[in-house]
Amino acid sequence: MAITILCAFPDCWRSQSTELKVEMVALHEKRVRKCLSKVKGIERVEVEASLQKVVVTGCVNRSKILKALRRVGLRAEPWSPHNELLSAYAATTLMFNNSYAFF
């Protein structure tokens, strides 16, 4: 006897992680979580406001996540390694600018 398990979301067979770059400050973290909590299929949301990075895990299409974030006025795009380099550069530049402010 074979048992077939069907996912509630037919286009997804297992959970997957989606990394996004969302232009935000720390104040927007609650807004991001609230917005994404309403999207069906999302199991977990991780927000790194300092990197402007959001990792979403679940059975949901990336375009649905992007559309939900844009609907509440947040600029979002798929995360790429290029974004990580820019975030590191911005953090380093900010660190050096702050240290020179005291001279």
Z-matrix of the N, CA and C atoms (Angstrom, degrees):
N
C 1 1.437
C 2 1.529 1 108.37
N 3 1.316 2 116.76 1 128.18
C 4 1.463 3 122.45 2 -179.34
C 5 1.523 4 109.57 3 -100.75
N 6 1.308 5 114.33 4 139.26
C 7 1.458 6 119.99 5 177.86
C 8 1.520 7 107.82 6 -111.52
N 9 1.305 8 116.33 7 127.85
C 10 1.456 9 121.48 8 179.29
C 11 1.523 10 108.90 9 -109.08
N 12 1.325 11 115.34 10 127.85
C 13 1.459 12 120.36 11 177.86
C 14 1.519 13 107.66 12 -108.54
N 15 1.298 14 115.91 13 122.51
C 16 1.457 15 120.71 14 179.84
C 17 1.518 16 109.93 15 -106.58
N 18 1.296 17 115.32 16 136.82
C 19 1.464 18 121.48 17 176.35
C 20 1.526 19 108.31 18 -76.72
N 21 1.318 20 116.56 19 149.06
C 22 1.463 21 120.32 20 177.71
C 23 1.526 22 111.39 21 -64.75
N 24 1.337 23 115.56 22 -18.50
C 25 1.456 24 121.41 23 179.76
C 26 1.521 25 107.95 24 -115.55
N 27 1.339 26 118.10 25 102.20
C 28 1.458 27 121.66 26 -171.71
C 29 1.523 28 115.42 27 -60.71
N 30 1.327 29 118.93 28 -23.12
C 31 1.456 30 119.84 29 -178.79
C 32 1.532 31 112.12 30 -85.57
N 33 1.323 32 117.05 31 3.67
C 34 1.461 33 120.76 32 -176.67
C 35 1.523 34 109.70 33 -135.71
N 36 1.312 35 117.19 34 128.82
C 37 1.461 36 121.33 35 -179.77
C 38 1.519 37 112.52 36 -100.25
N 39 1.336 38 116.94 37 -21.30
C 40 1.467 39 119.79 38 178.66
C 41 1.523 40 109.13 39 -154.16
N 42 1.319 41 115.33 40 164.75
C 43 1.468 42 119.57 41 179.50
C 44 1.517 43 110.41 42 -65.64
N 45 1.301 44 115.26 43 145.02
C 46 1.457 45 120.56 44 176.15
C 47 1.522 46 108.60 45 -138.22
N 48 1.324 47 115.88 46 153.44
C 49 1.463 48 121.15 47 179.17
C 50 1.518 49 109.85 48 -99.55
N 51 1.314 50 115.73 49 138.48
C 52 1.456 51 122.85 50 177.71
C 53 1.518 52 108.09 51 -124.20
N 54 1.333 53 116.31 52 124.06
C 55 1.462 54 121.26 53 179.17
C 56 1.524 55 109.17 54 -101.33
N 57 1.329 56 115.68 55 132.86
C 58 1.459 57 121.22 56 -177.93
C 59 1.519 58 110.80 57 -132.06
N 60 1.315 59 115.20 58 150.71
C 61 1.465 60 121.34 59 171.18
C 62 1.522 61 106.08 60 -101.17
N 63 1.328 62 115.85 61 120.35
C 64 1.458 63 121.33 62 -179.07
C 65 1.522 64 107.72 63 -122.40
N 66 1.324 65 116.45 64 120.50
C 67 1.461 66 120.35 65 179.61
C 68 1.521 67 108.59 66 -70.40
N 69 1.347 68 115.54 67 111.19
C 70 1.459 69 120.18 68 -176.32
C 71 1.520 70 110.36 69 -157.36
N 72 1.309 71 114.14 70 166.86
C 73 1.456 72 122.27 71 169.47
C 74 1.526 73 105.70 72 -116.68
N 75 1.314 74 117.09 73 175.87
C 76 1.468 75 120.64 74 -175.90
C 77 1.532 76 112.27 75 -56.12
N 78 1.312 77 117.17 76 -31.21
C 79 1.465 78 120.57 77 -179.24
C 80 1.526 79 112.70 78 -65.04
N 81 1.327 80 117.54 79 -24.89
C 82 1.464 81 121.30 80 -177.70
C 83 1.526 82 113.20 81 -81.97
N 84 1.333 83 118.02 82 -8.42
C 85 1.465 84 120.14 83 -176.27
C 86 1.526 85 111.41 84 -58.03
N 87 1.313 86 117.72 85 -45.58
C 88 1.467 87 121.53 86 179.59
C 89 1.527 88 110.47 87 -62.97
N 90 1.318 89 116.52 88 -39.69
C 91 1.464 90 122.22 89 179.44
C 92 1.529 91 110.93 90 -63.03
N 93 1.339 92 116.33 91 -41.87
C 94 1.467 93 121.24 92 178.57
C 95 1.520 94 110.04 93 -63.39
N 96 1.329 95 116.86 94 -48.68
C 97 1.472 96 120.85 95 -179.19
C 98 1.530 97 111.63 96 -61.02
N 99 1.322 98 117.06 97 -43.18
C 100 1.467 99 120.93 98 -179.22
C 101 1.523 100 110.87 99 -64.46
N 102 1.319 101 115.86 100 -43.55
C 103 1.466 102 121.32 101 179.78
C 104 1.528 103 111.05 102 -60.90
N 105 1.328 104 115.98 103 -47.78
C 106 1.464 105 119.93 104 -176.04
C 107 1.525 106 112.81 105 -75.98
N 108 1.325 107 118.06 106 -20.54
C 109 1.466 108 120.26 107 178.06
C 110 1.528 109 111.09 108 -67.52
N 111 1.321 110 117.16 109 -19.61
C 112 1.464 111 121.71 110 -179.25
C 113 1.527 112 113.09 111 -87.61
N 114 1.337 113 117.31 112 -9.13
C 115 1.465 114 120.94 113 -178.64
C 116 1.527 115 108.93 114 -86.62
N 117 1.328 116 116.30 115 123.28
C 118 1.464 117 120.89 116 -179.27
C 119 1.521 118 110.68 117 -66.85
N 120 1.327 119 115.53 118 136.65
C 121 1.456 120 121.15 119 176.45
C 122 1.516 121 114.09 120 102.40
N 123 1.325 122 117.65 121 -13.89
C 124 1.461 123 120.15 122 179.78
C 125 1.523 124 109.14 123 -82.48
N 126 1.339 125 115.46 124 126.91
C 127 1.457 126 121.45 125 -179.38
C 128 1.526 127 112.58 126 -98.26
N 129 1.343 128 116.62 127 -36.31
C 130 1.465 129 120.14 128 -176.03
C 131 1.522 130 110.21 129 -149.91
N 132 1.337 131 115.72 130 144.40
C 133 1.465 132 122.12 131 177.77
C 134 1.523 133 108.04 132 -129.26
N 135 1.335 134 116.34 133 125.59
C 136 1.462 135 122.03 134 175.81
C 137 1.526 136 107.49 135 -115.72
N 138 1.329 137 116.69 136 128.48
C 139 1.462 138 121.60 137 -177.66
C 140 1.522 139 109.33 138 -119.49
N 141 1.327 140 116.28 139 126.09
C 142 1.462 141 122.85 140 173.17
C 143 1.529 142 106.66 141 -116.71
N 144 1.327 143 115.27 142 89.21
C 145 1.468 144 120.45 143 -173.98
C 146 1.523 145 111.98 144 -62.30
N 147 1.334 146 117.49 145 -33.83
C 148 1.466 147 119.56 146 -178.27
C 149 1.528 148 111.95 147 -65.64
N 150 1.334 149 116.92 148 -31.57
C 151 1.468 150 121.43 149 177.72
C 152 1.525 151 112.17 150 -95.78
N 153 1.330 152 116.71 151 -5.91
C 154 1.463 153 122.87 152 -174.04
C 155 1.529 154 110.15 153 58.17
N 156 1.324 155 115.09 154 42.83
C 157 1.460 156 121.26 155 -176.08
C 158 1.525 157 110.07 156 -120.27
N 159 1.340 158 115.73 157 136.42
C 160 1.457 159 122.47 158 176.77
C 161 1.522 160 107.47 159 -127.67
N 162 1.338 161 116.41 160 129.29
C 163 1.461 162 121.79 161 176.82
C 164 1.521 163 107.41 162 -113.89
N 165 1.330 164 115.98 163 121.33
C 166 1.456 165 122.34 164 -178.02
C 167 1.522 166 108.28 165 -113.41
N 168 1.338 167 116.40 166 129.88
C 169 1.459 168 121.50 167 178.98
C 170 1.520 169 108.83 168 -117.42
N 171 1.331 170 115.98 169 134.72
C 172 1.453 171 120.83 170 177.83
C 173 1.514 172 112.08 171 153.97
N 174 1.314 173 115.00 172 -174.80
C 175 1.465 174 122.27 173 178.12
C 176 1.526 175 108.38 174 -97.13
N 177 1.320 176 115.15 175 79.87
C 178 1.462 177 119.24 176 -178.94
C 179 1.525 178 108.93 177 -150.59
N 180 1.300 179 115.51 178 145.75
C 181 1.457 180 122.11 179 -179.38
C 182 1.531 181 109.85 180 -76.48
N 183 1.330 182 117.00 181 140.65
C 184 1.462 183 121.73 182 -178.86
C 185 1.529 184 111.76 183 -58.75
N 186 1.319 185 117.60 184 -36.32
C 187 1.470 186 119.48 185 -178.64
C 188 1.531 187 111.59 186 -64.60
N 189 1.338 188 117.68 187 -32.66
C 190 1.465 189 120.53 188 177.39
C 191 1.525 190 110.86 189 -67.86
N 192 1.327 191 116.58 190 -37.78
C 193 1.465 192 120.96 191 178.92
C 194 1.526 193 109.58 192 -66.03
N 195 1.333 194 116.02 193 -47.64
C 196 1.465 195 120.50 194 179.74
C 197 1.527 196 111.17 195 -59.92
N 198 1.325 197 116.35 196 -42.69
C 199 1.465 198 121.01 197 -179.12
C 200 1.530 199 110.74 198 -63.43
N 201 1.335 200 117.12 199 -41.13
C 202 1.467 201 120.79 200 179.90
C 203 1.525 202 111.13 201 -64.37
N 204 1.331 203 117.22 202 -42.07
C 205 1.465 204 120.76 203 179.71
C 206 1.524 205 111.58 204 -67.18
N 207 1.313 206 116.15 205 -40.55
C 208 1.471 207 120.04 206 -179.88
C 209 1.525 208 111.37 207 -68.69
N 210 1.322 209 116.20 208 -31.16
C 211 1.463 210 120.64 209 -179.92
C 212 1.533 211 111.83 210 -63.28
N 213 1.342 212 117.15 211 -30.07
C 214 1.472 213 120.18 212 179.37
C 215 1.527 214 111.74 213 -95.72
N 216 1.341 215 116.36 214 10.69
C 217 1.460 216 120.46 215 173.22
C 218 1.517 217 116.23 216 90.97
N 219 1.326 218 117.71 217 15.02
C 220 1.464 219 120.92 218 178.39
C 221 1.521 220 109.88 219 -100.38
N 222 1.326 221 116.54 220 137.03
C 223 1.465 222 120.81 221 177.51
C 224 1.522 223 107.57 222 -84.75
N 225 1.322 224 115.95 223 125.21
C 226 1.461 225 121.04 224 -177.08
C 227 1.519 226 110.36 225 -137.34
N 228 1.328 227 114.72 226 148.71
C 229 1.464 228 121.71 227 177.28
C 230 1.525 229 108.10 228 -153.30
N 231 1.323 230 117.91 229 160.46
C 232 1.468 231 119.88 230 177.28
C 233 1.528 232 110.86 231 -59.99
N 234 1.322 233 115.98 232 142.56
C 235 1.466 234 121.99 233 179.29
C 236 1.518 235 109.24 234 -76.73
N 237 1.321 236 116.53 235 140.87
C 238 1.463 237 120.89 236 175.67
C 239 1.522 238 108.37 237 -135.49
N 240 1.334 239 118.20 238 161.17
C 241 1.470 240 120.55 239 177.18
C 242 1.528 241 111.74 240 -57.58
N 243 1.319 242 116.82 241 -28.57
C 244 1.462 243 121.73 242 177.45
C 245 1.534 244 110.23 243 -60.54
N 246 1.339 245 116.88 244 -40.13
C 247 1.466 246 121.15 245 178.28
C 248 1.522 247 111.14 246 -62.50
N 249 1.331 248 116.78 247 -37.61
C 250 1.459 249 120.79 248 -179.62
C 251 1.524 250 110.76 249 -65.42
N 252 1.324 251 116.92 250 -40.42
C 253 1.462 252 120.51 251 177.49
C 254 1.523 253 110.96 252 -64.45
N 255 1.324 254 116.98 253 -41.94
C 256 1.465 255 120.36 254 179.02
C 257 1.525 256 111.45 255 -64.18
N 258 1.337 257 116.88 256 -38.99
C 259 1.462 258 120.17 257 178.91
C 260 1.520 259 110.73 258 -64.89
N 261 1.332 260 116.97 259 -42.02
C 262 1.464 261 120.80 260 178.95
C 263 1.522 262 110.34 261 -64.97
N 264 1.321 263 117.01 262 -40.59
C 265 1.464 264 121.14 263 179.15
C 266 1.527 265 110.45 264 -64.14
N 267 1.331 266 116.41 265 -44.43
C 268 1.467 267 120.42 266 -179.43
C 269 1.523 268 110.67 267 -63.12
N 270 1.327 269 117.56 268 -41.46
C 271 1.466 270 120.89 269 179.73
C 272 1.521 271 110.74 270 -64.98
N 273 1.335 272 117.77 271 -40.56
C 274 1.461 273 121.75 272 179.56
C 275 1.518 274 110.49 273 -67.46
N 276 1.316 275 117.23 274 -43.16
C 277 1.460 276 121.21 275 178.90
C 278 1.520 277 110.47 276 -61.95
N 279 1.322 278 116.22 277 -42.64
C 280 1.454 279 120.68 278 179.04
C 281 1.526 280 110.24 279 -63.30
N 282 1.335 281 116.79 280 -41.05
C 283 1.456 282 120.88 281 -179.64
C 284 1.529 283 110.38 282 -62.43
N 285 1.331 284 117.37 283 -45.33
C 286 1.461 285 120.70 284 179.87
C 287 1.528 286 111.71 285 -67.37
N 288 1.316 287 117.04 286 -38.93
C 289 1.466 288 120.25 287 178.90
C 290 1.526 289 111.15 288 -63.38
N 291 1.324 290 117.02 289 -38.96
C 292 1.461 291 120.25 290 178.96
C 293 1.520 292 111.61 291 -68.04
N 294 1.332 293 118.00 292 -35.95
C 295 1.459 294 119.88 293 -178.26
C 296 1.525 295 111.03 294 -71.40
N 297 1.315 296 118.11 295 -31.74
C 298 1.461 297 120.55 296 179.20
C 299 1.524 298 112.26 297 -77.43
N 300 1.319 299 117.15 298 -17.02
C 301 1.460 300 120.29 299 -177.41
C 302 1.531 301 111.98 300 -66.58
N 303 1.337 302 117.63 301 -21.15
C 304 1.459 303 120.79 302 -176.67
C 305 1.521 304 113.49 303 -89.12
N 306 1.324 305 119.05 304 -7.38
C 307 1.470 306 121.18 305 -177.41
C 308 1.489 307 112.07 306 -84.92
